[in-house]
Amino acid sequence: MPVDPLFVILLLVLLGLFFFGYLLVRRTLLGLREGYEEGKR
């Protein structure tokens, strides 16, 4: 079964976007939590 190079590229792009989104959300949540902790003090 031959693998379509376009399909592989598309998959890699999707994985990259998913990973980038995960990092972005994680950084945002950590920043919000830090700001909340600072505000409580």
C-alpha positions as a Markdown table, in Angstrom:
| # | Residue | x | y | z |
|---|---|---|---|---|
| 1 | Met | 0.0 | 0.0 | 0.0 |
| 2 | Pro | 1.7 | 3.2 | -1.2 |
| 3 | Val | 1.6 | 6.2 | 1.1 |
| 4 | Asp | 0.6 | 9.5 | -0.3 |
| 5 | Pro | 3.3 | 12.2 | 0.5 |
| 6 | Leu | 0.7 | 14.9 | 0.6 |
| 7 | Phe | -1.2 | 12.9 | 3.3 |
| 8 | Val | 1.9 | 12.6 | 5.4 |
| 9 | Ile | 2.6 | 16.3 | 5.1 |
| 10 | Leu | -0.9 | 17.2 | 6.0 |
| 11 | Leu | -0.7 | 14.8 | 9.0 |
| 12 | Leu | 2.5 | 16.5 | 10.2 |
| 13 | Val | 1.1 | 19.9 | 9.8 |
| 14 | Leu | -2.0 | 18.9 | 11.9 |
| 15 | Leu | 0.2 | 17.4 | 14.6 |
| 16 | Gly | 2.3 | 20.6 | 14.7 |
| 17 | Leu | -0.8 | 22.8 | 15.0 |
| 18 | Phe | -2.2 | 20.5 | 17.8 |
| 19 | Phe | 1.1 | 20.6 | 19.7 |
| 20 | Phe | 1.4 | 24.4 | 19.3 |
| 21 | Gly | -2.1 | 24.9 | 20.5 |
| 22 | Tyr | -1.5 | 22.7 | 23.5 |
| 23 | Leu | 1.6 | 24.7 | 24.4 |
| 24 | Leu | -0.2 | 28.0 | 23.9 |
| 25 | Val | -3.2 | 26.9 | 26.1 |
| 26 | Arg | -0.9 | 25.5 | 28.8 |
| 27 | Arg | 1.2 | 28.7 | 28.9 |
| 28 | Thr | -2.0 | 30.9 | 29.1 |
| 29 | Leu | -3.5 | 28.8 | 31.9 |
| 30 | Leu | -0.2 | 28.9 | 33.9 |
| 31 | Gly | 0.0 | 32.6 | 33.4 |
| 32 | Leu | -3.6 | 33.1 | 34.5 |
| 33 | Arg | -3.0 | 31.0 | 37.6 |
| 34 | Glu | 0.1 | 32.9 | 38.5 |
| 35 | Gly | -1.7 | 36.2 | 38.1 |
| 36 | Tyr | -4.5 | 34.9 | 40.3 |
| 37 | Glu | -2.1 | 33.7 | 43.0 |
| 38 | Glu | -0.3 | 37.1 | 42.9 |
| 39 | Gly | -3.7 | 38.9 | 43.1 |
| 40 | Lys | -4.7 | 37.0 | 46.2 |
| 41 | Arg | -1.5 | 38.0 | 48.1 |
